[in-house]
Amino acid sequence: MRHRDDMTFPFAEYERRMGELRDRMADRLLDAVIITDPENLMYLTDYQTTGYSFFQALVVPIDDAPFMITRKLEESNVHARTWLEHTRPYSDTGDSIQMLVESLREFGLSKKILGYERNSYFFPAYHQDVLNTSFREGRLMDCFGIVEEGRKTKSEAELEIMGRAAIATKAGMKAGIEMVRPGVTENEIGAAISEAMFRAGGEPPAVMPYVTSGPRTMIGHATWEGRTVQPNEHVFLEVGGCFRRYHTAMMRTVMCGPMTDAMYKAQEVMKYALRQVYEHVRPGMTVSDADILIRTAVTENDVGGQLITRSGYSIGIAFPPSWDEGYIVSLKQGDSTVLQKGMTLHIIPWMWGVEGDKTCGISDTIYLTDDGCKSFFQDFSQDFVVKGDQGKIKFKPDSTKPESDKTEEDKRLVAIDSRASAKEGQANQEKPAAESKGAKDKRAEKSGS
């Protein structure tokens, strides 16, 4: 390894990552591994390029120096960014897999047991077929996930970098919220978000922001398409900020008109779900338990909203087409993966189909501590932002203000909350007396929120 002090992380961080990878290789009796996933290449060496659609591979022998197979143009990224000393580039008219096979022979690996990422997006089936046909003297084994075992938890240095990504996320979301008003296009909102993220030090994210308004919020993974926001509509925003390929993300909702009863209830349900996360999610809990905690909180609503996806996923290093690490860890029922200190998760208790035709969201990116979890956005309001026809933010309801200081809107929203609490209290009285203490405590907490 070529020692240098101008990479994303201290050199010792890369030494640790490579050492842990080789320990896992030894456990699986592998003489070398062929790594092709762009995120894994970045994690191990600091290598990155937008040209990852061309074949590239890092070969890591268990007891010798690693080397890189790249397109000739991309070789400059190896020298400029990484600690690697050996590269074997191929030309645009050359054969990338043939270069890989010849390099394995050159470095004495042609008769060894090699692991490769069989499920990598960027090692397509026809390339794998050629490798399997050409690599006749040794043995190939699937080692997909061997690098991701290290990526599951983030070091303190990685959490610091994700904090930089969170600055960009917050700046983008703040700008998007400020831009929302009737008469503005979704494109203008997206432009404001993007500019603010980049001005705050953010770098090109794996996915550009999601911006949808009114009926378009019901379209999954849609983003701006030039539609003009109309009065009394809502706007759904999801922003993922990026720094050195590490991401954090959040969802928020803006109302271009009065807060309706249904949307206020949806807001409170999602805030309650996130409070449950802050209070209960910790190392030792399974991802299935965490999913049930969040899903139960969201499901208990009377406005028609549904959580139709997983309730969260790992987030960190990412290249297009997605900012998540969900294939490493996803919060979904039946998964016995145990949460660990240092895991970073985008928690998404969003609600699809409120009143049948609205999608809204509040989400958070958290990291697991020794005995709980913390938010990257703890200083950023989760409430829906309510705006008037001119796009000005109205005063938010606050039940702690003296009655004489409350606006009519404050009083109306507090009344909504009171009616919801009363209705829930009546339902509680009708529940069977044999209900568990845990369920009672949960309802009592929700009623008092």
Secondary structure, 3 states (H helix, E strand, C coil): CCCCCCCCCCHHHHHHHHHHHHHHHHHCCCCEEEECCHHHHHHHHCCCCCCCCCCCEEEEECCCCCEEEEEHHHHHHHHHHCCCCCEEEECCCCCHHHHHHHHHHHCCCCCCEEEECCCCCCCCHHHHHHHHHHCCCCEEEECCCCCHHHHCCCCHHHHHHHHHHHHHHHHHHHHHHHHCCCCCEHHHHHHHHHHHHHHCCCCCCCCCCEEEEHHHHHCCCCCCCCCECCCCCEEEEEEEEEECCEEEEEEEEEEECCCCHHHHHHHHHHHHHHHHHHHHCCCCCEHHHHHHHHHHHHHCCCCCCECCCCCEEEECECCCCCCECCCCCEECCCCCCECCCCCEEEECCCEEEECCCEEECCCEEEEECCCCEEECCCCCCCCCEEECCCCCECCCCCCCCCHHHCCHHHHHHHHHHHHHHHHHHHHHHCCCCCCCHHHHHHHHHHHCC
